[in-house]
């Protein structure tokens, strides 16, 4: 069974930084595509970033230059380093597995971690 | 960037009725890369449909997807009480993913 458990969310001041983690079991992070998707309170889903099995990374324009996605293959864990945070980055952040081939959809999801940017 | 527009915003129906949800793209989307998700309050999204019309593992056959090009549809043939939720479409193109804004299916 695939399980994804996010952690690292919390309250941070505008301009601050936070690093989210996603511990994965039942699925090899390094061999697959892994992504972050966020959801602002009461709003819809927004794709944030993805890391391919080969290590290539891609970002939504809204976070490019502020967020960095990475992984630790030895820990089978995905990360999202978030810098220069603003109120509009307040959201639940989900990690998700992404199918690399046909479909390119998000198959397995964690329960999310809440990031609140406020003074 | 491809924009997905879902309609209606809210669908008020009774259990047993048929639900038809629309997802329109601002430019043509490969059917291979159109998916639908269900989200209930306080829960993560759940994959329903991928490749526009393929049901994900464990999804009941009352859920079906169709469409091509810029117009896609999710149909729930007979609403069960557990189907009242928000539904999102999602597309992939050029290493970018976008979601529609969602359609809420509520009990009438």
HADDOCK unambig.tbl for C-alpha pairs under 7 A between the chains (distance, minus, plus):
assign (segid A and resid 44 and name CA) (segid B and resid 101 and name CA) 5.36 0.50 0.50
assign (segid A and resid 44 and name CA) (segid B and resid 102 and name CA) 6.40 0.50 0.50
assign (segid A and resid 45 and name CA) (segid B and resid 99 and name CA) 6.25 0.50 0.50
assign (segid A and resid 46 and name CA) (segid B and resid 98 and name CA) 6.83 0.50 0.50
assign (segid A and resid 46 and name CA) (segid B and resid 99 and name CA) 6.43 0.50 0.50
assign (segid A and resid 47 and name CA) (segid B and resid 97 and name CA) 6.06 0.50 0.50
assign (segid A and resid 47 and name CA) (segid B and resid 98 and name CA) 6.27 0.50 0.50
assign (segid A and resid 58 and name CA) (segid B and resid 95 and name CA) 6.80 0.50 0.50
assign (segid A and resid 102 and name CA) (segid B and resid 32 and name CA) 6.38 0.50 0.50
assign (segid A and resid 103 and name CA) (segid B and resid 32 and name CA) 5.25 0.50 0.50
assign (segid A and resid 103 and name CA) (segid B and resid 33 and name CA) 4.76 0.50 0.50
assign (segid A and resid 103 and name CA) (segid B and resid 50 and name CA) 5.97 0.50 0.50
assign (segid A and resid 103 and name CA) (segid B and resid 51 and name CA) 5.29 0.50 0.50
assign (segid A and resid 104 and name CA) (segid B and resid 33 and name CA) 6.01 0.50 0.50
assign (segid A and resid 104 and name CA) (segid B and resid 92 and name CA) 6.47 0.50 0.50
assign (segid A and resid 105 and name CA) (segid B and resid 35 and name CA) 6.43 0.50 0.50
assign (segid A and resid 105 and name CA) (segid B and resid 50 and name CA) 6.71 0.50 0.50
assign (segid A and resid 107 and name CA) (segid B and resid 47 and name CA) 6.08 0.50 0.50
assign (segid A and resid 109 and name CA) (segid B and resid 44 and name CA) 6.49 0.50 0.50
assign (segid A and resid 110 and name CA) (segid B and resid 44 and name CA) 6.80 0.50 0.50
assign (segid A and resid 111 and name CA) (segid B and resid 43 and name CA) 6.67 0.50 0.50
assign (segid A and resid 111 and name CA) (segid B and resid 44 and name CA) 5.45 0.50 0.50
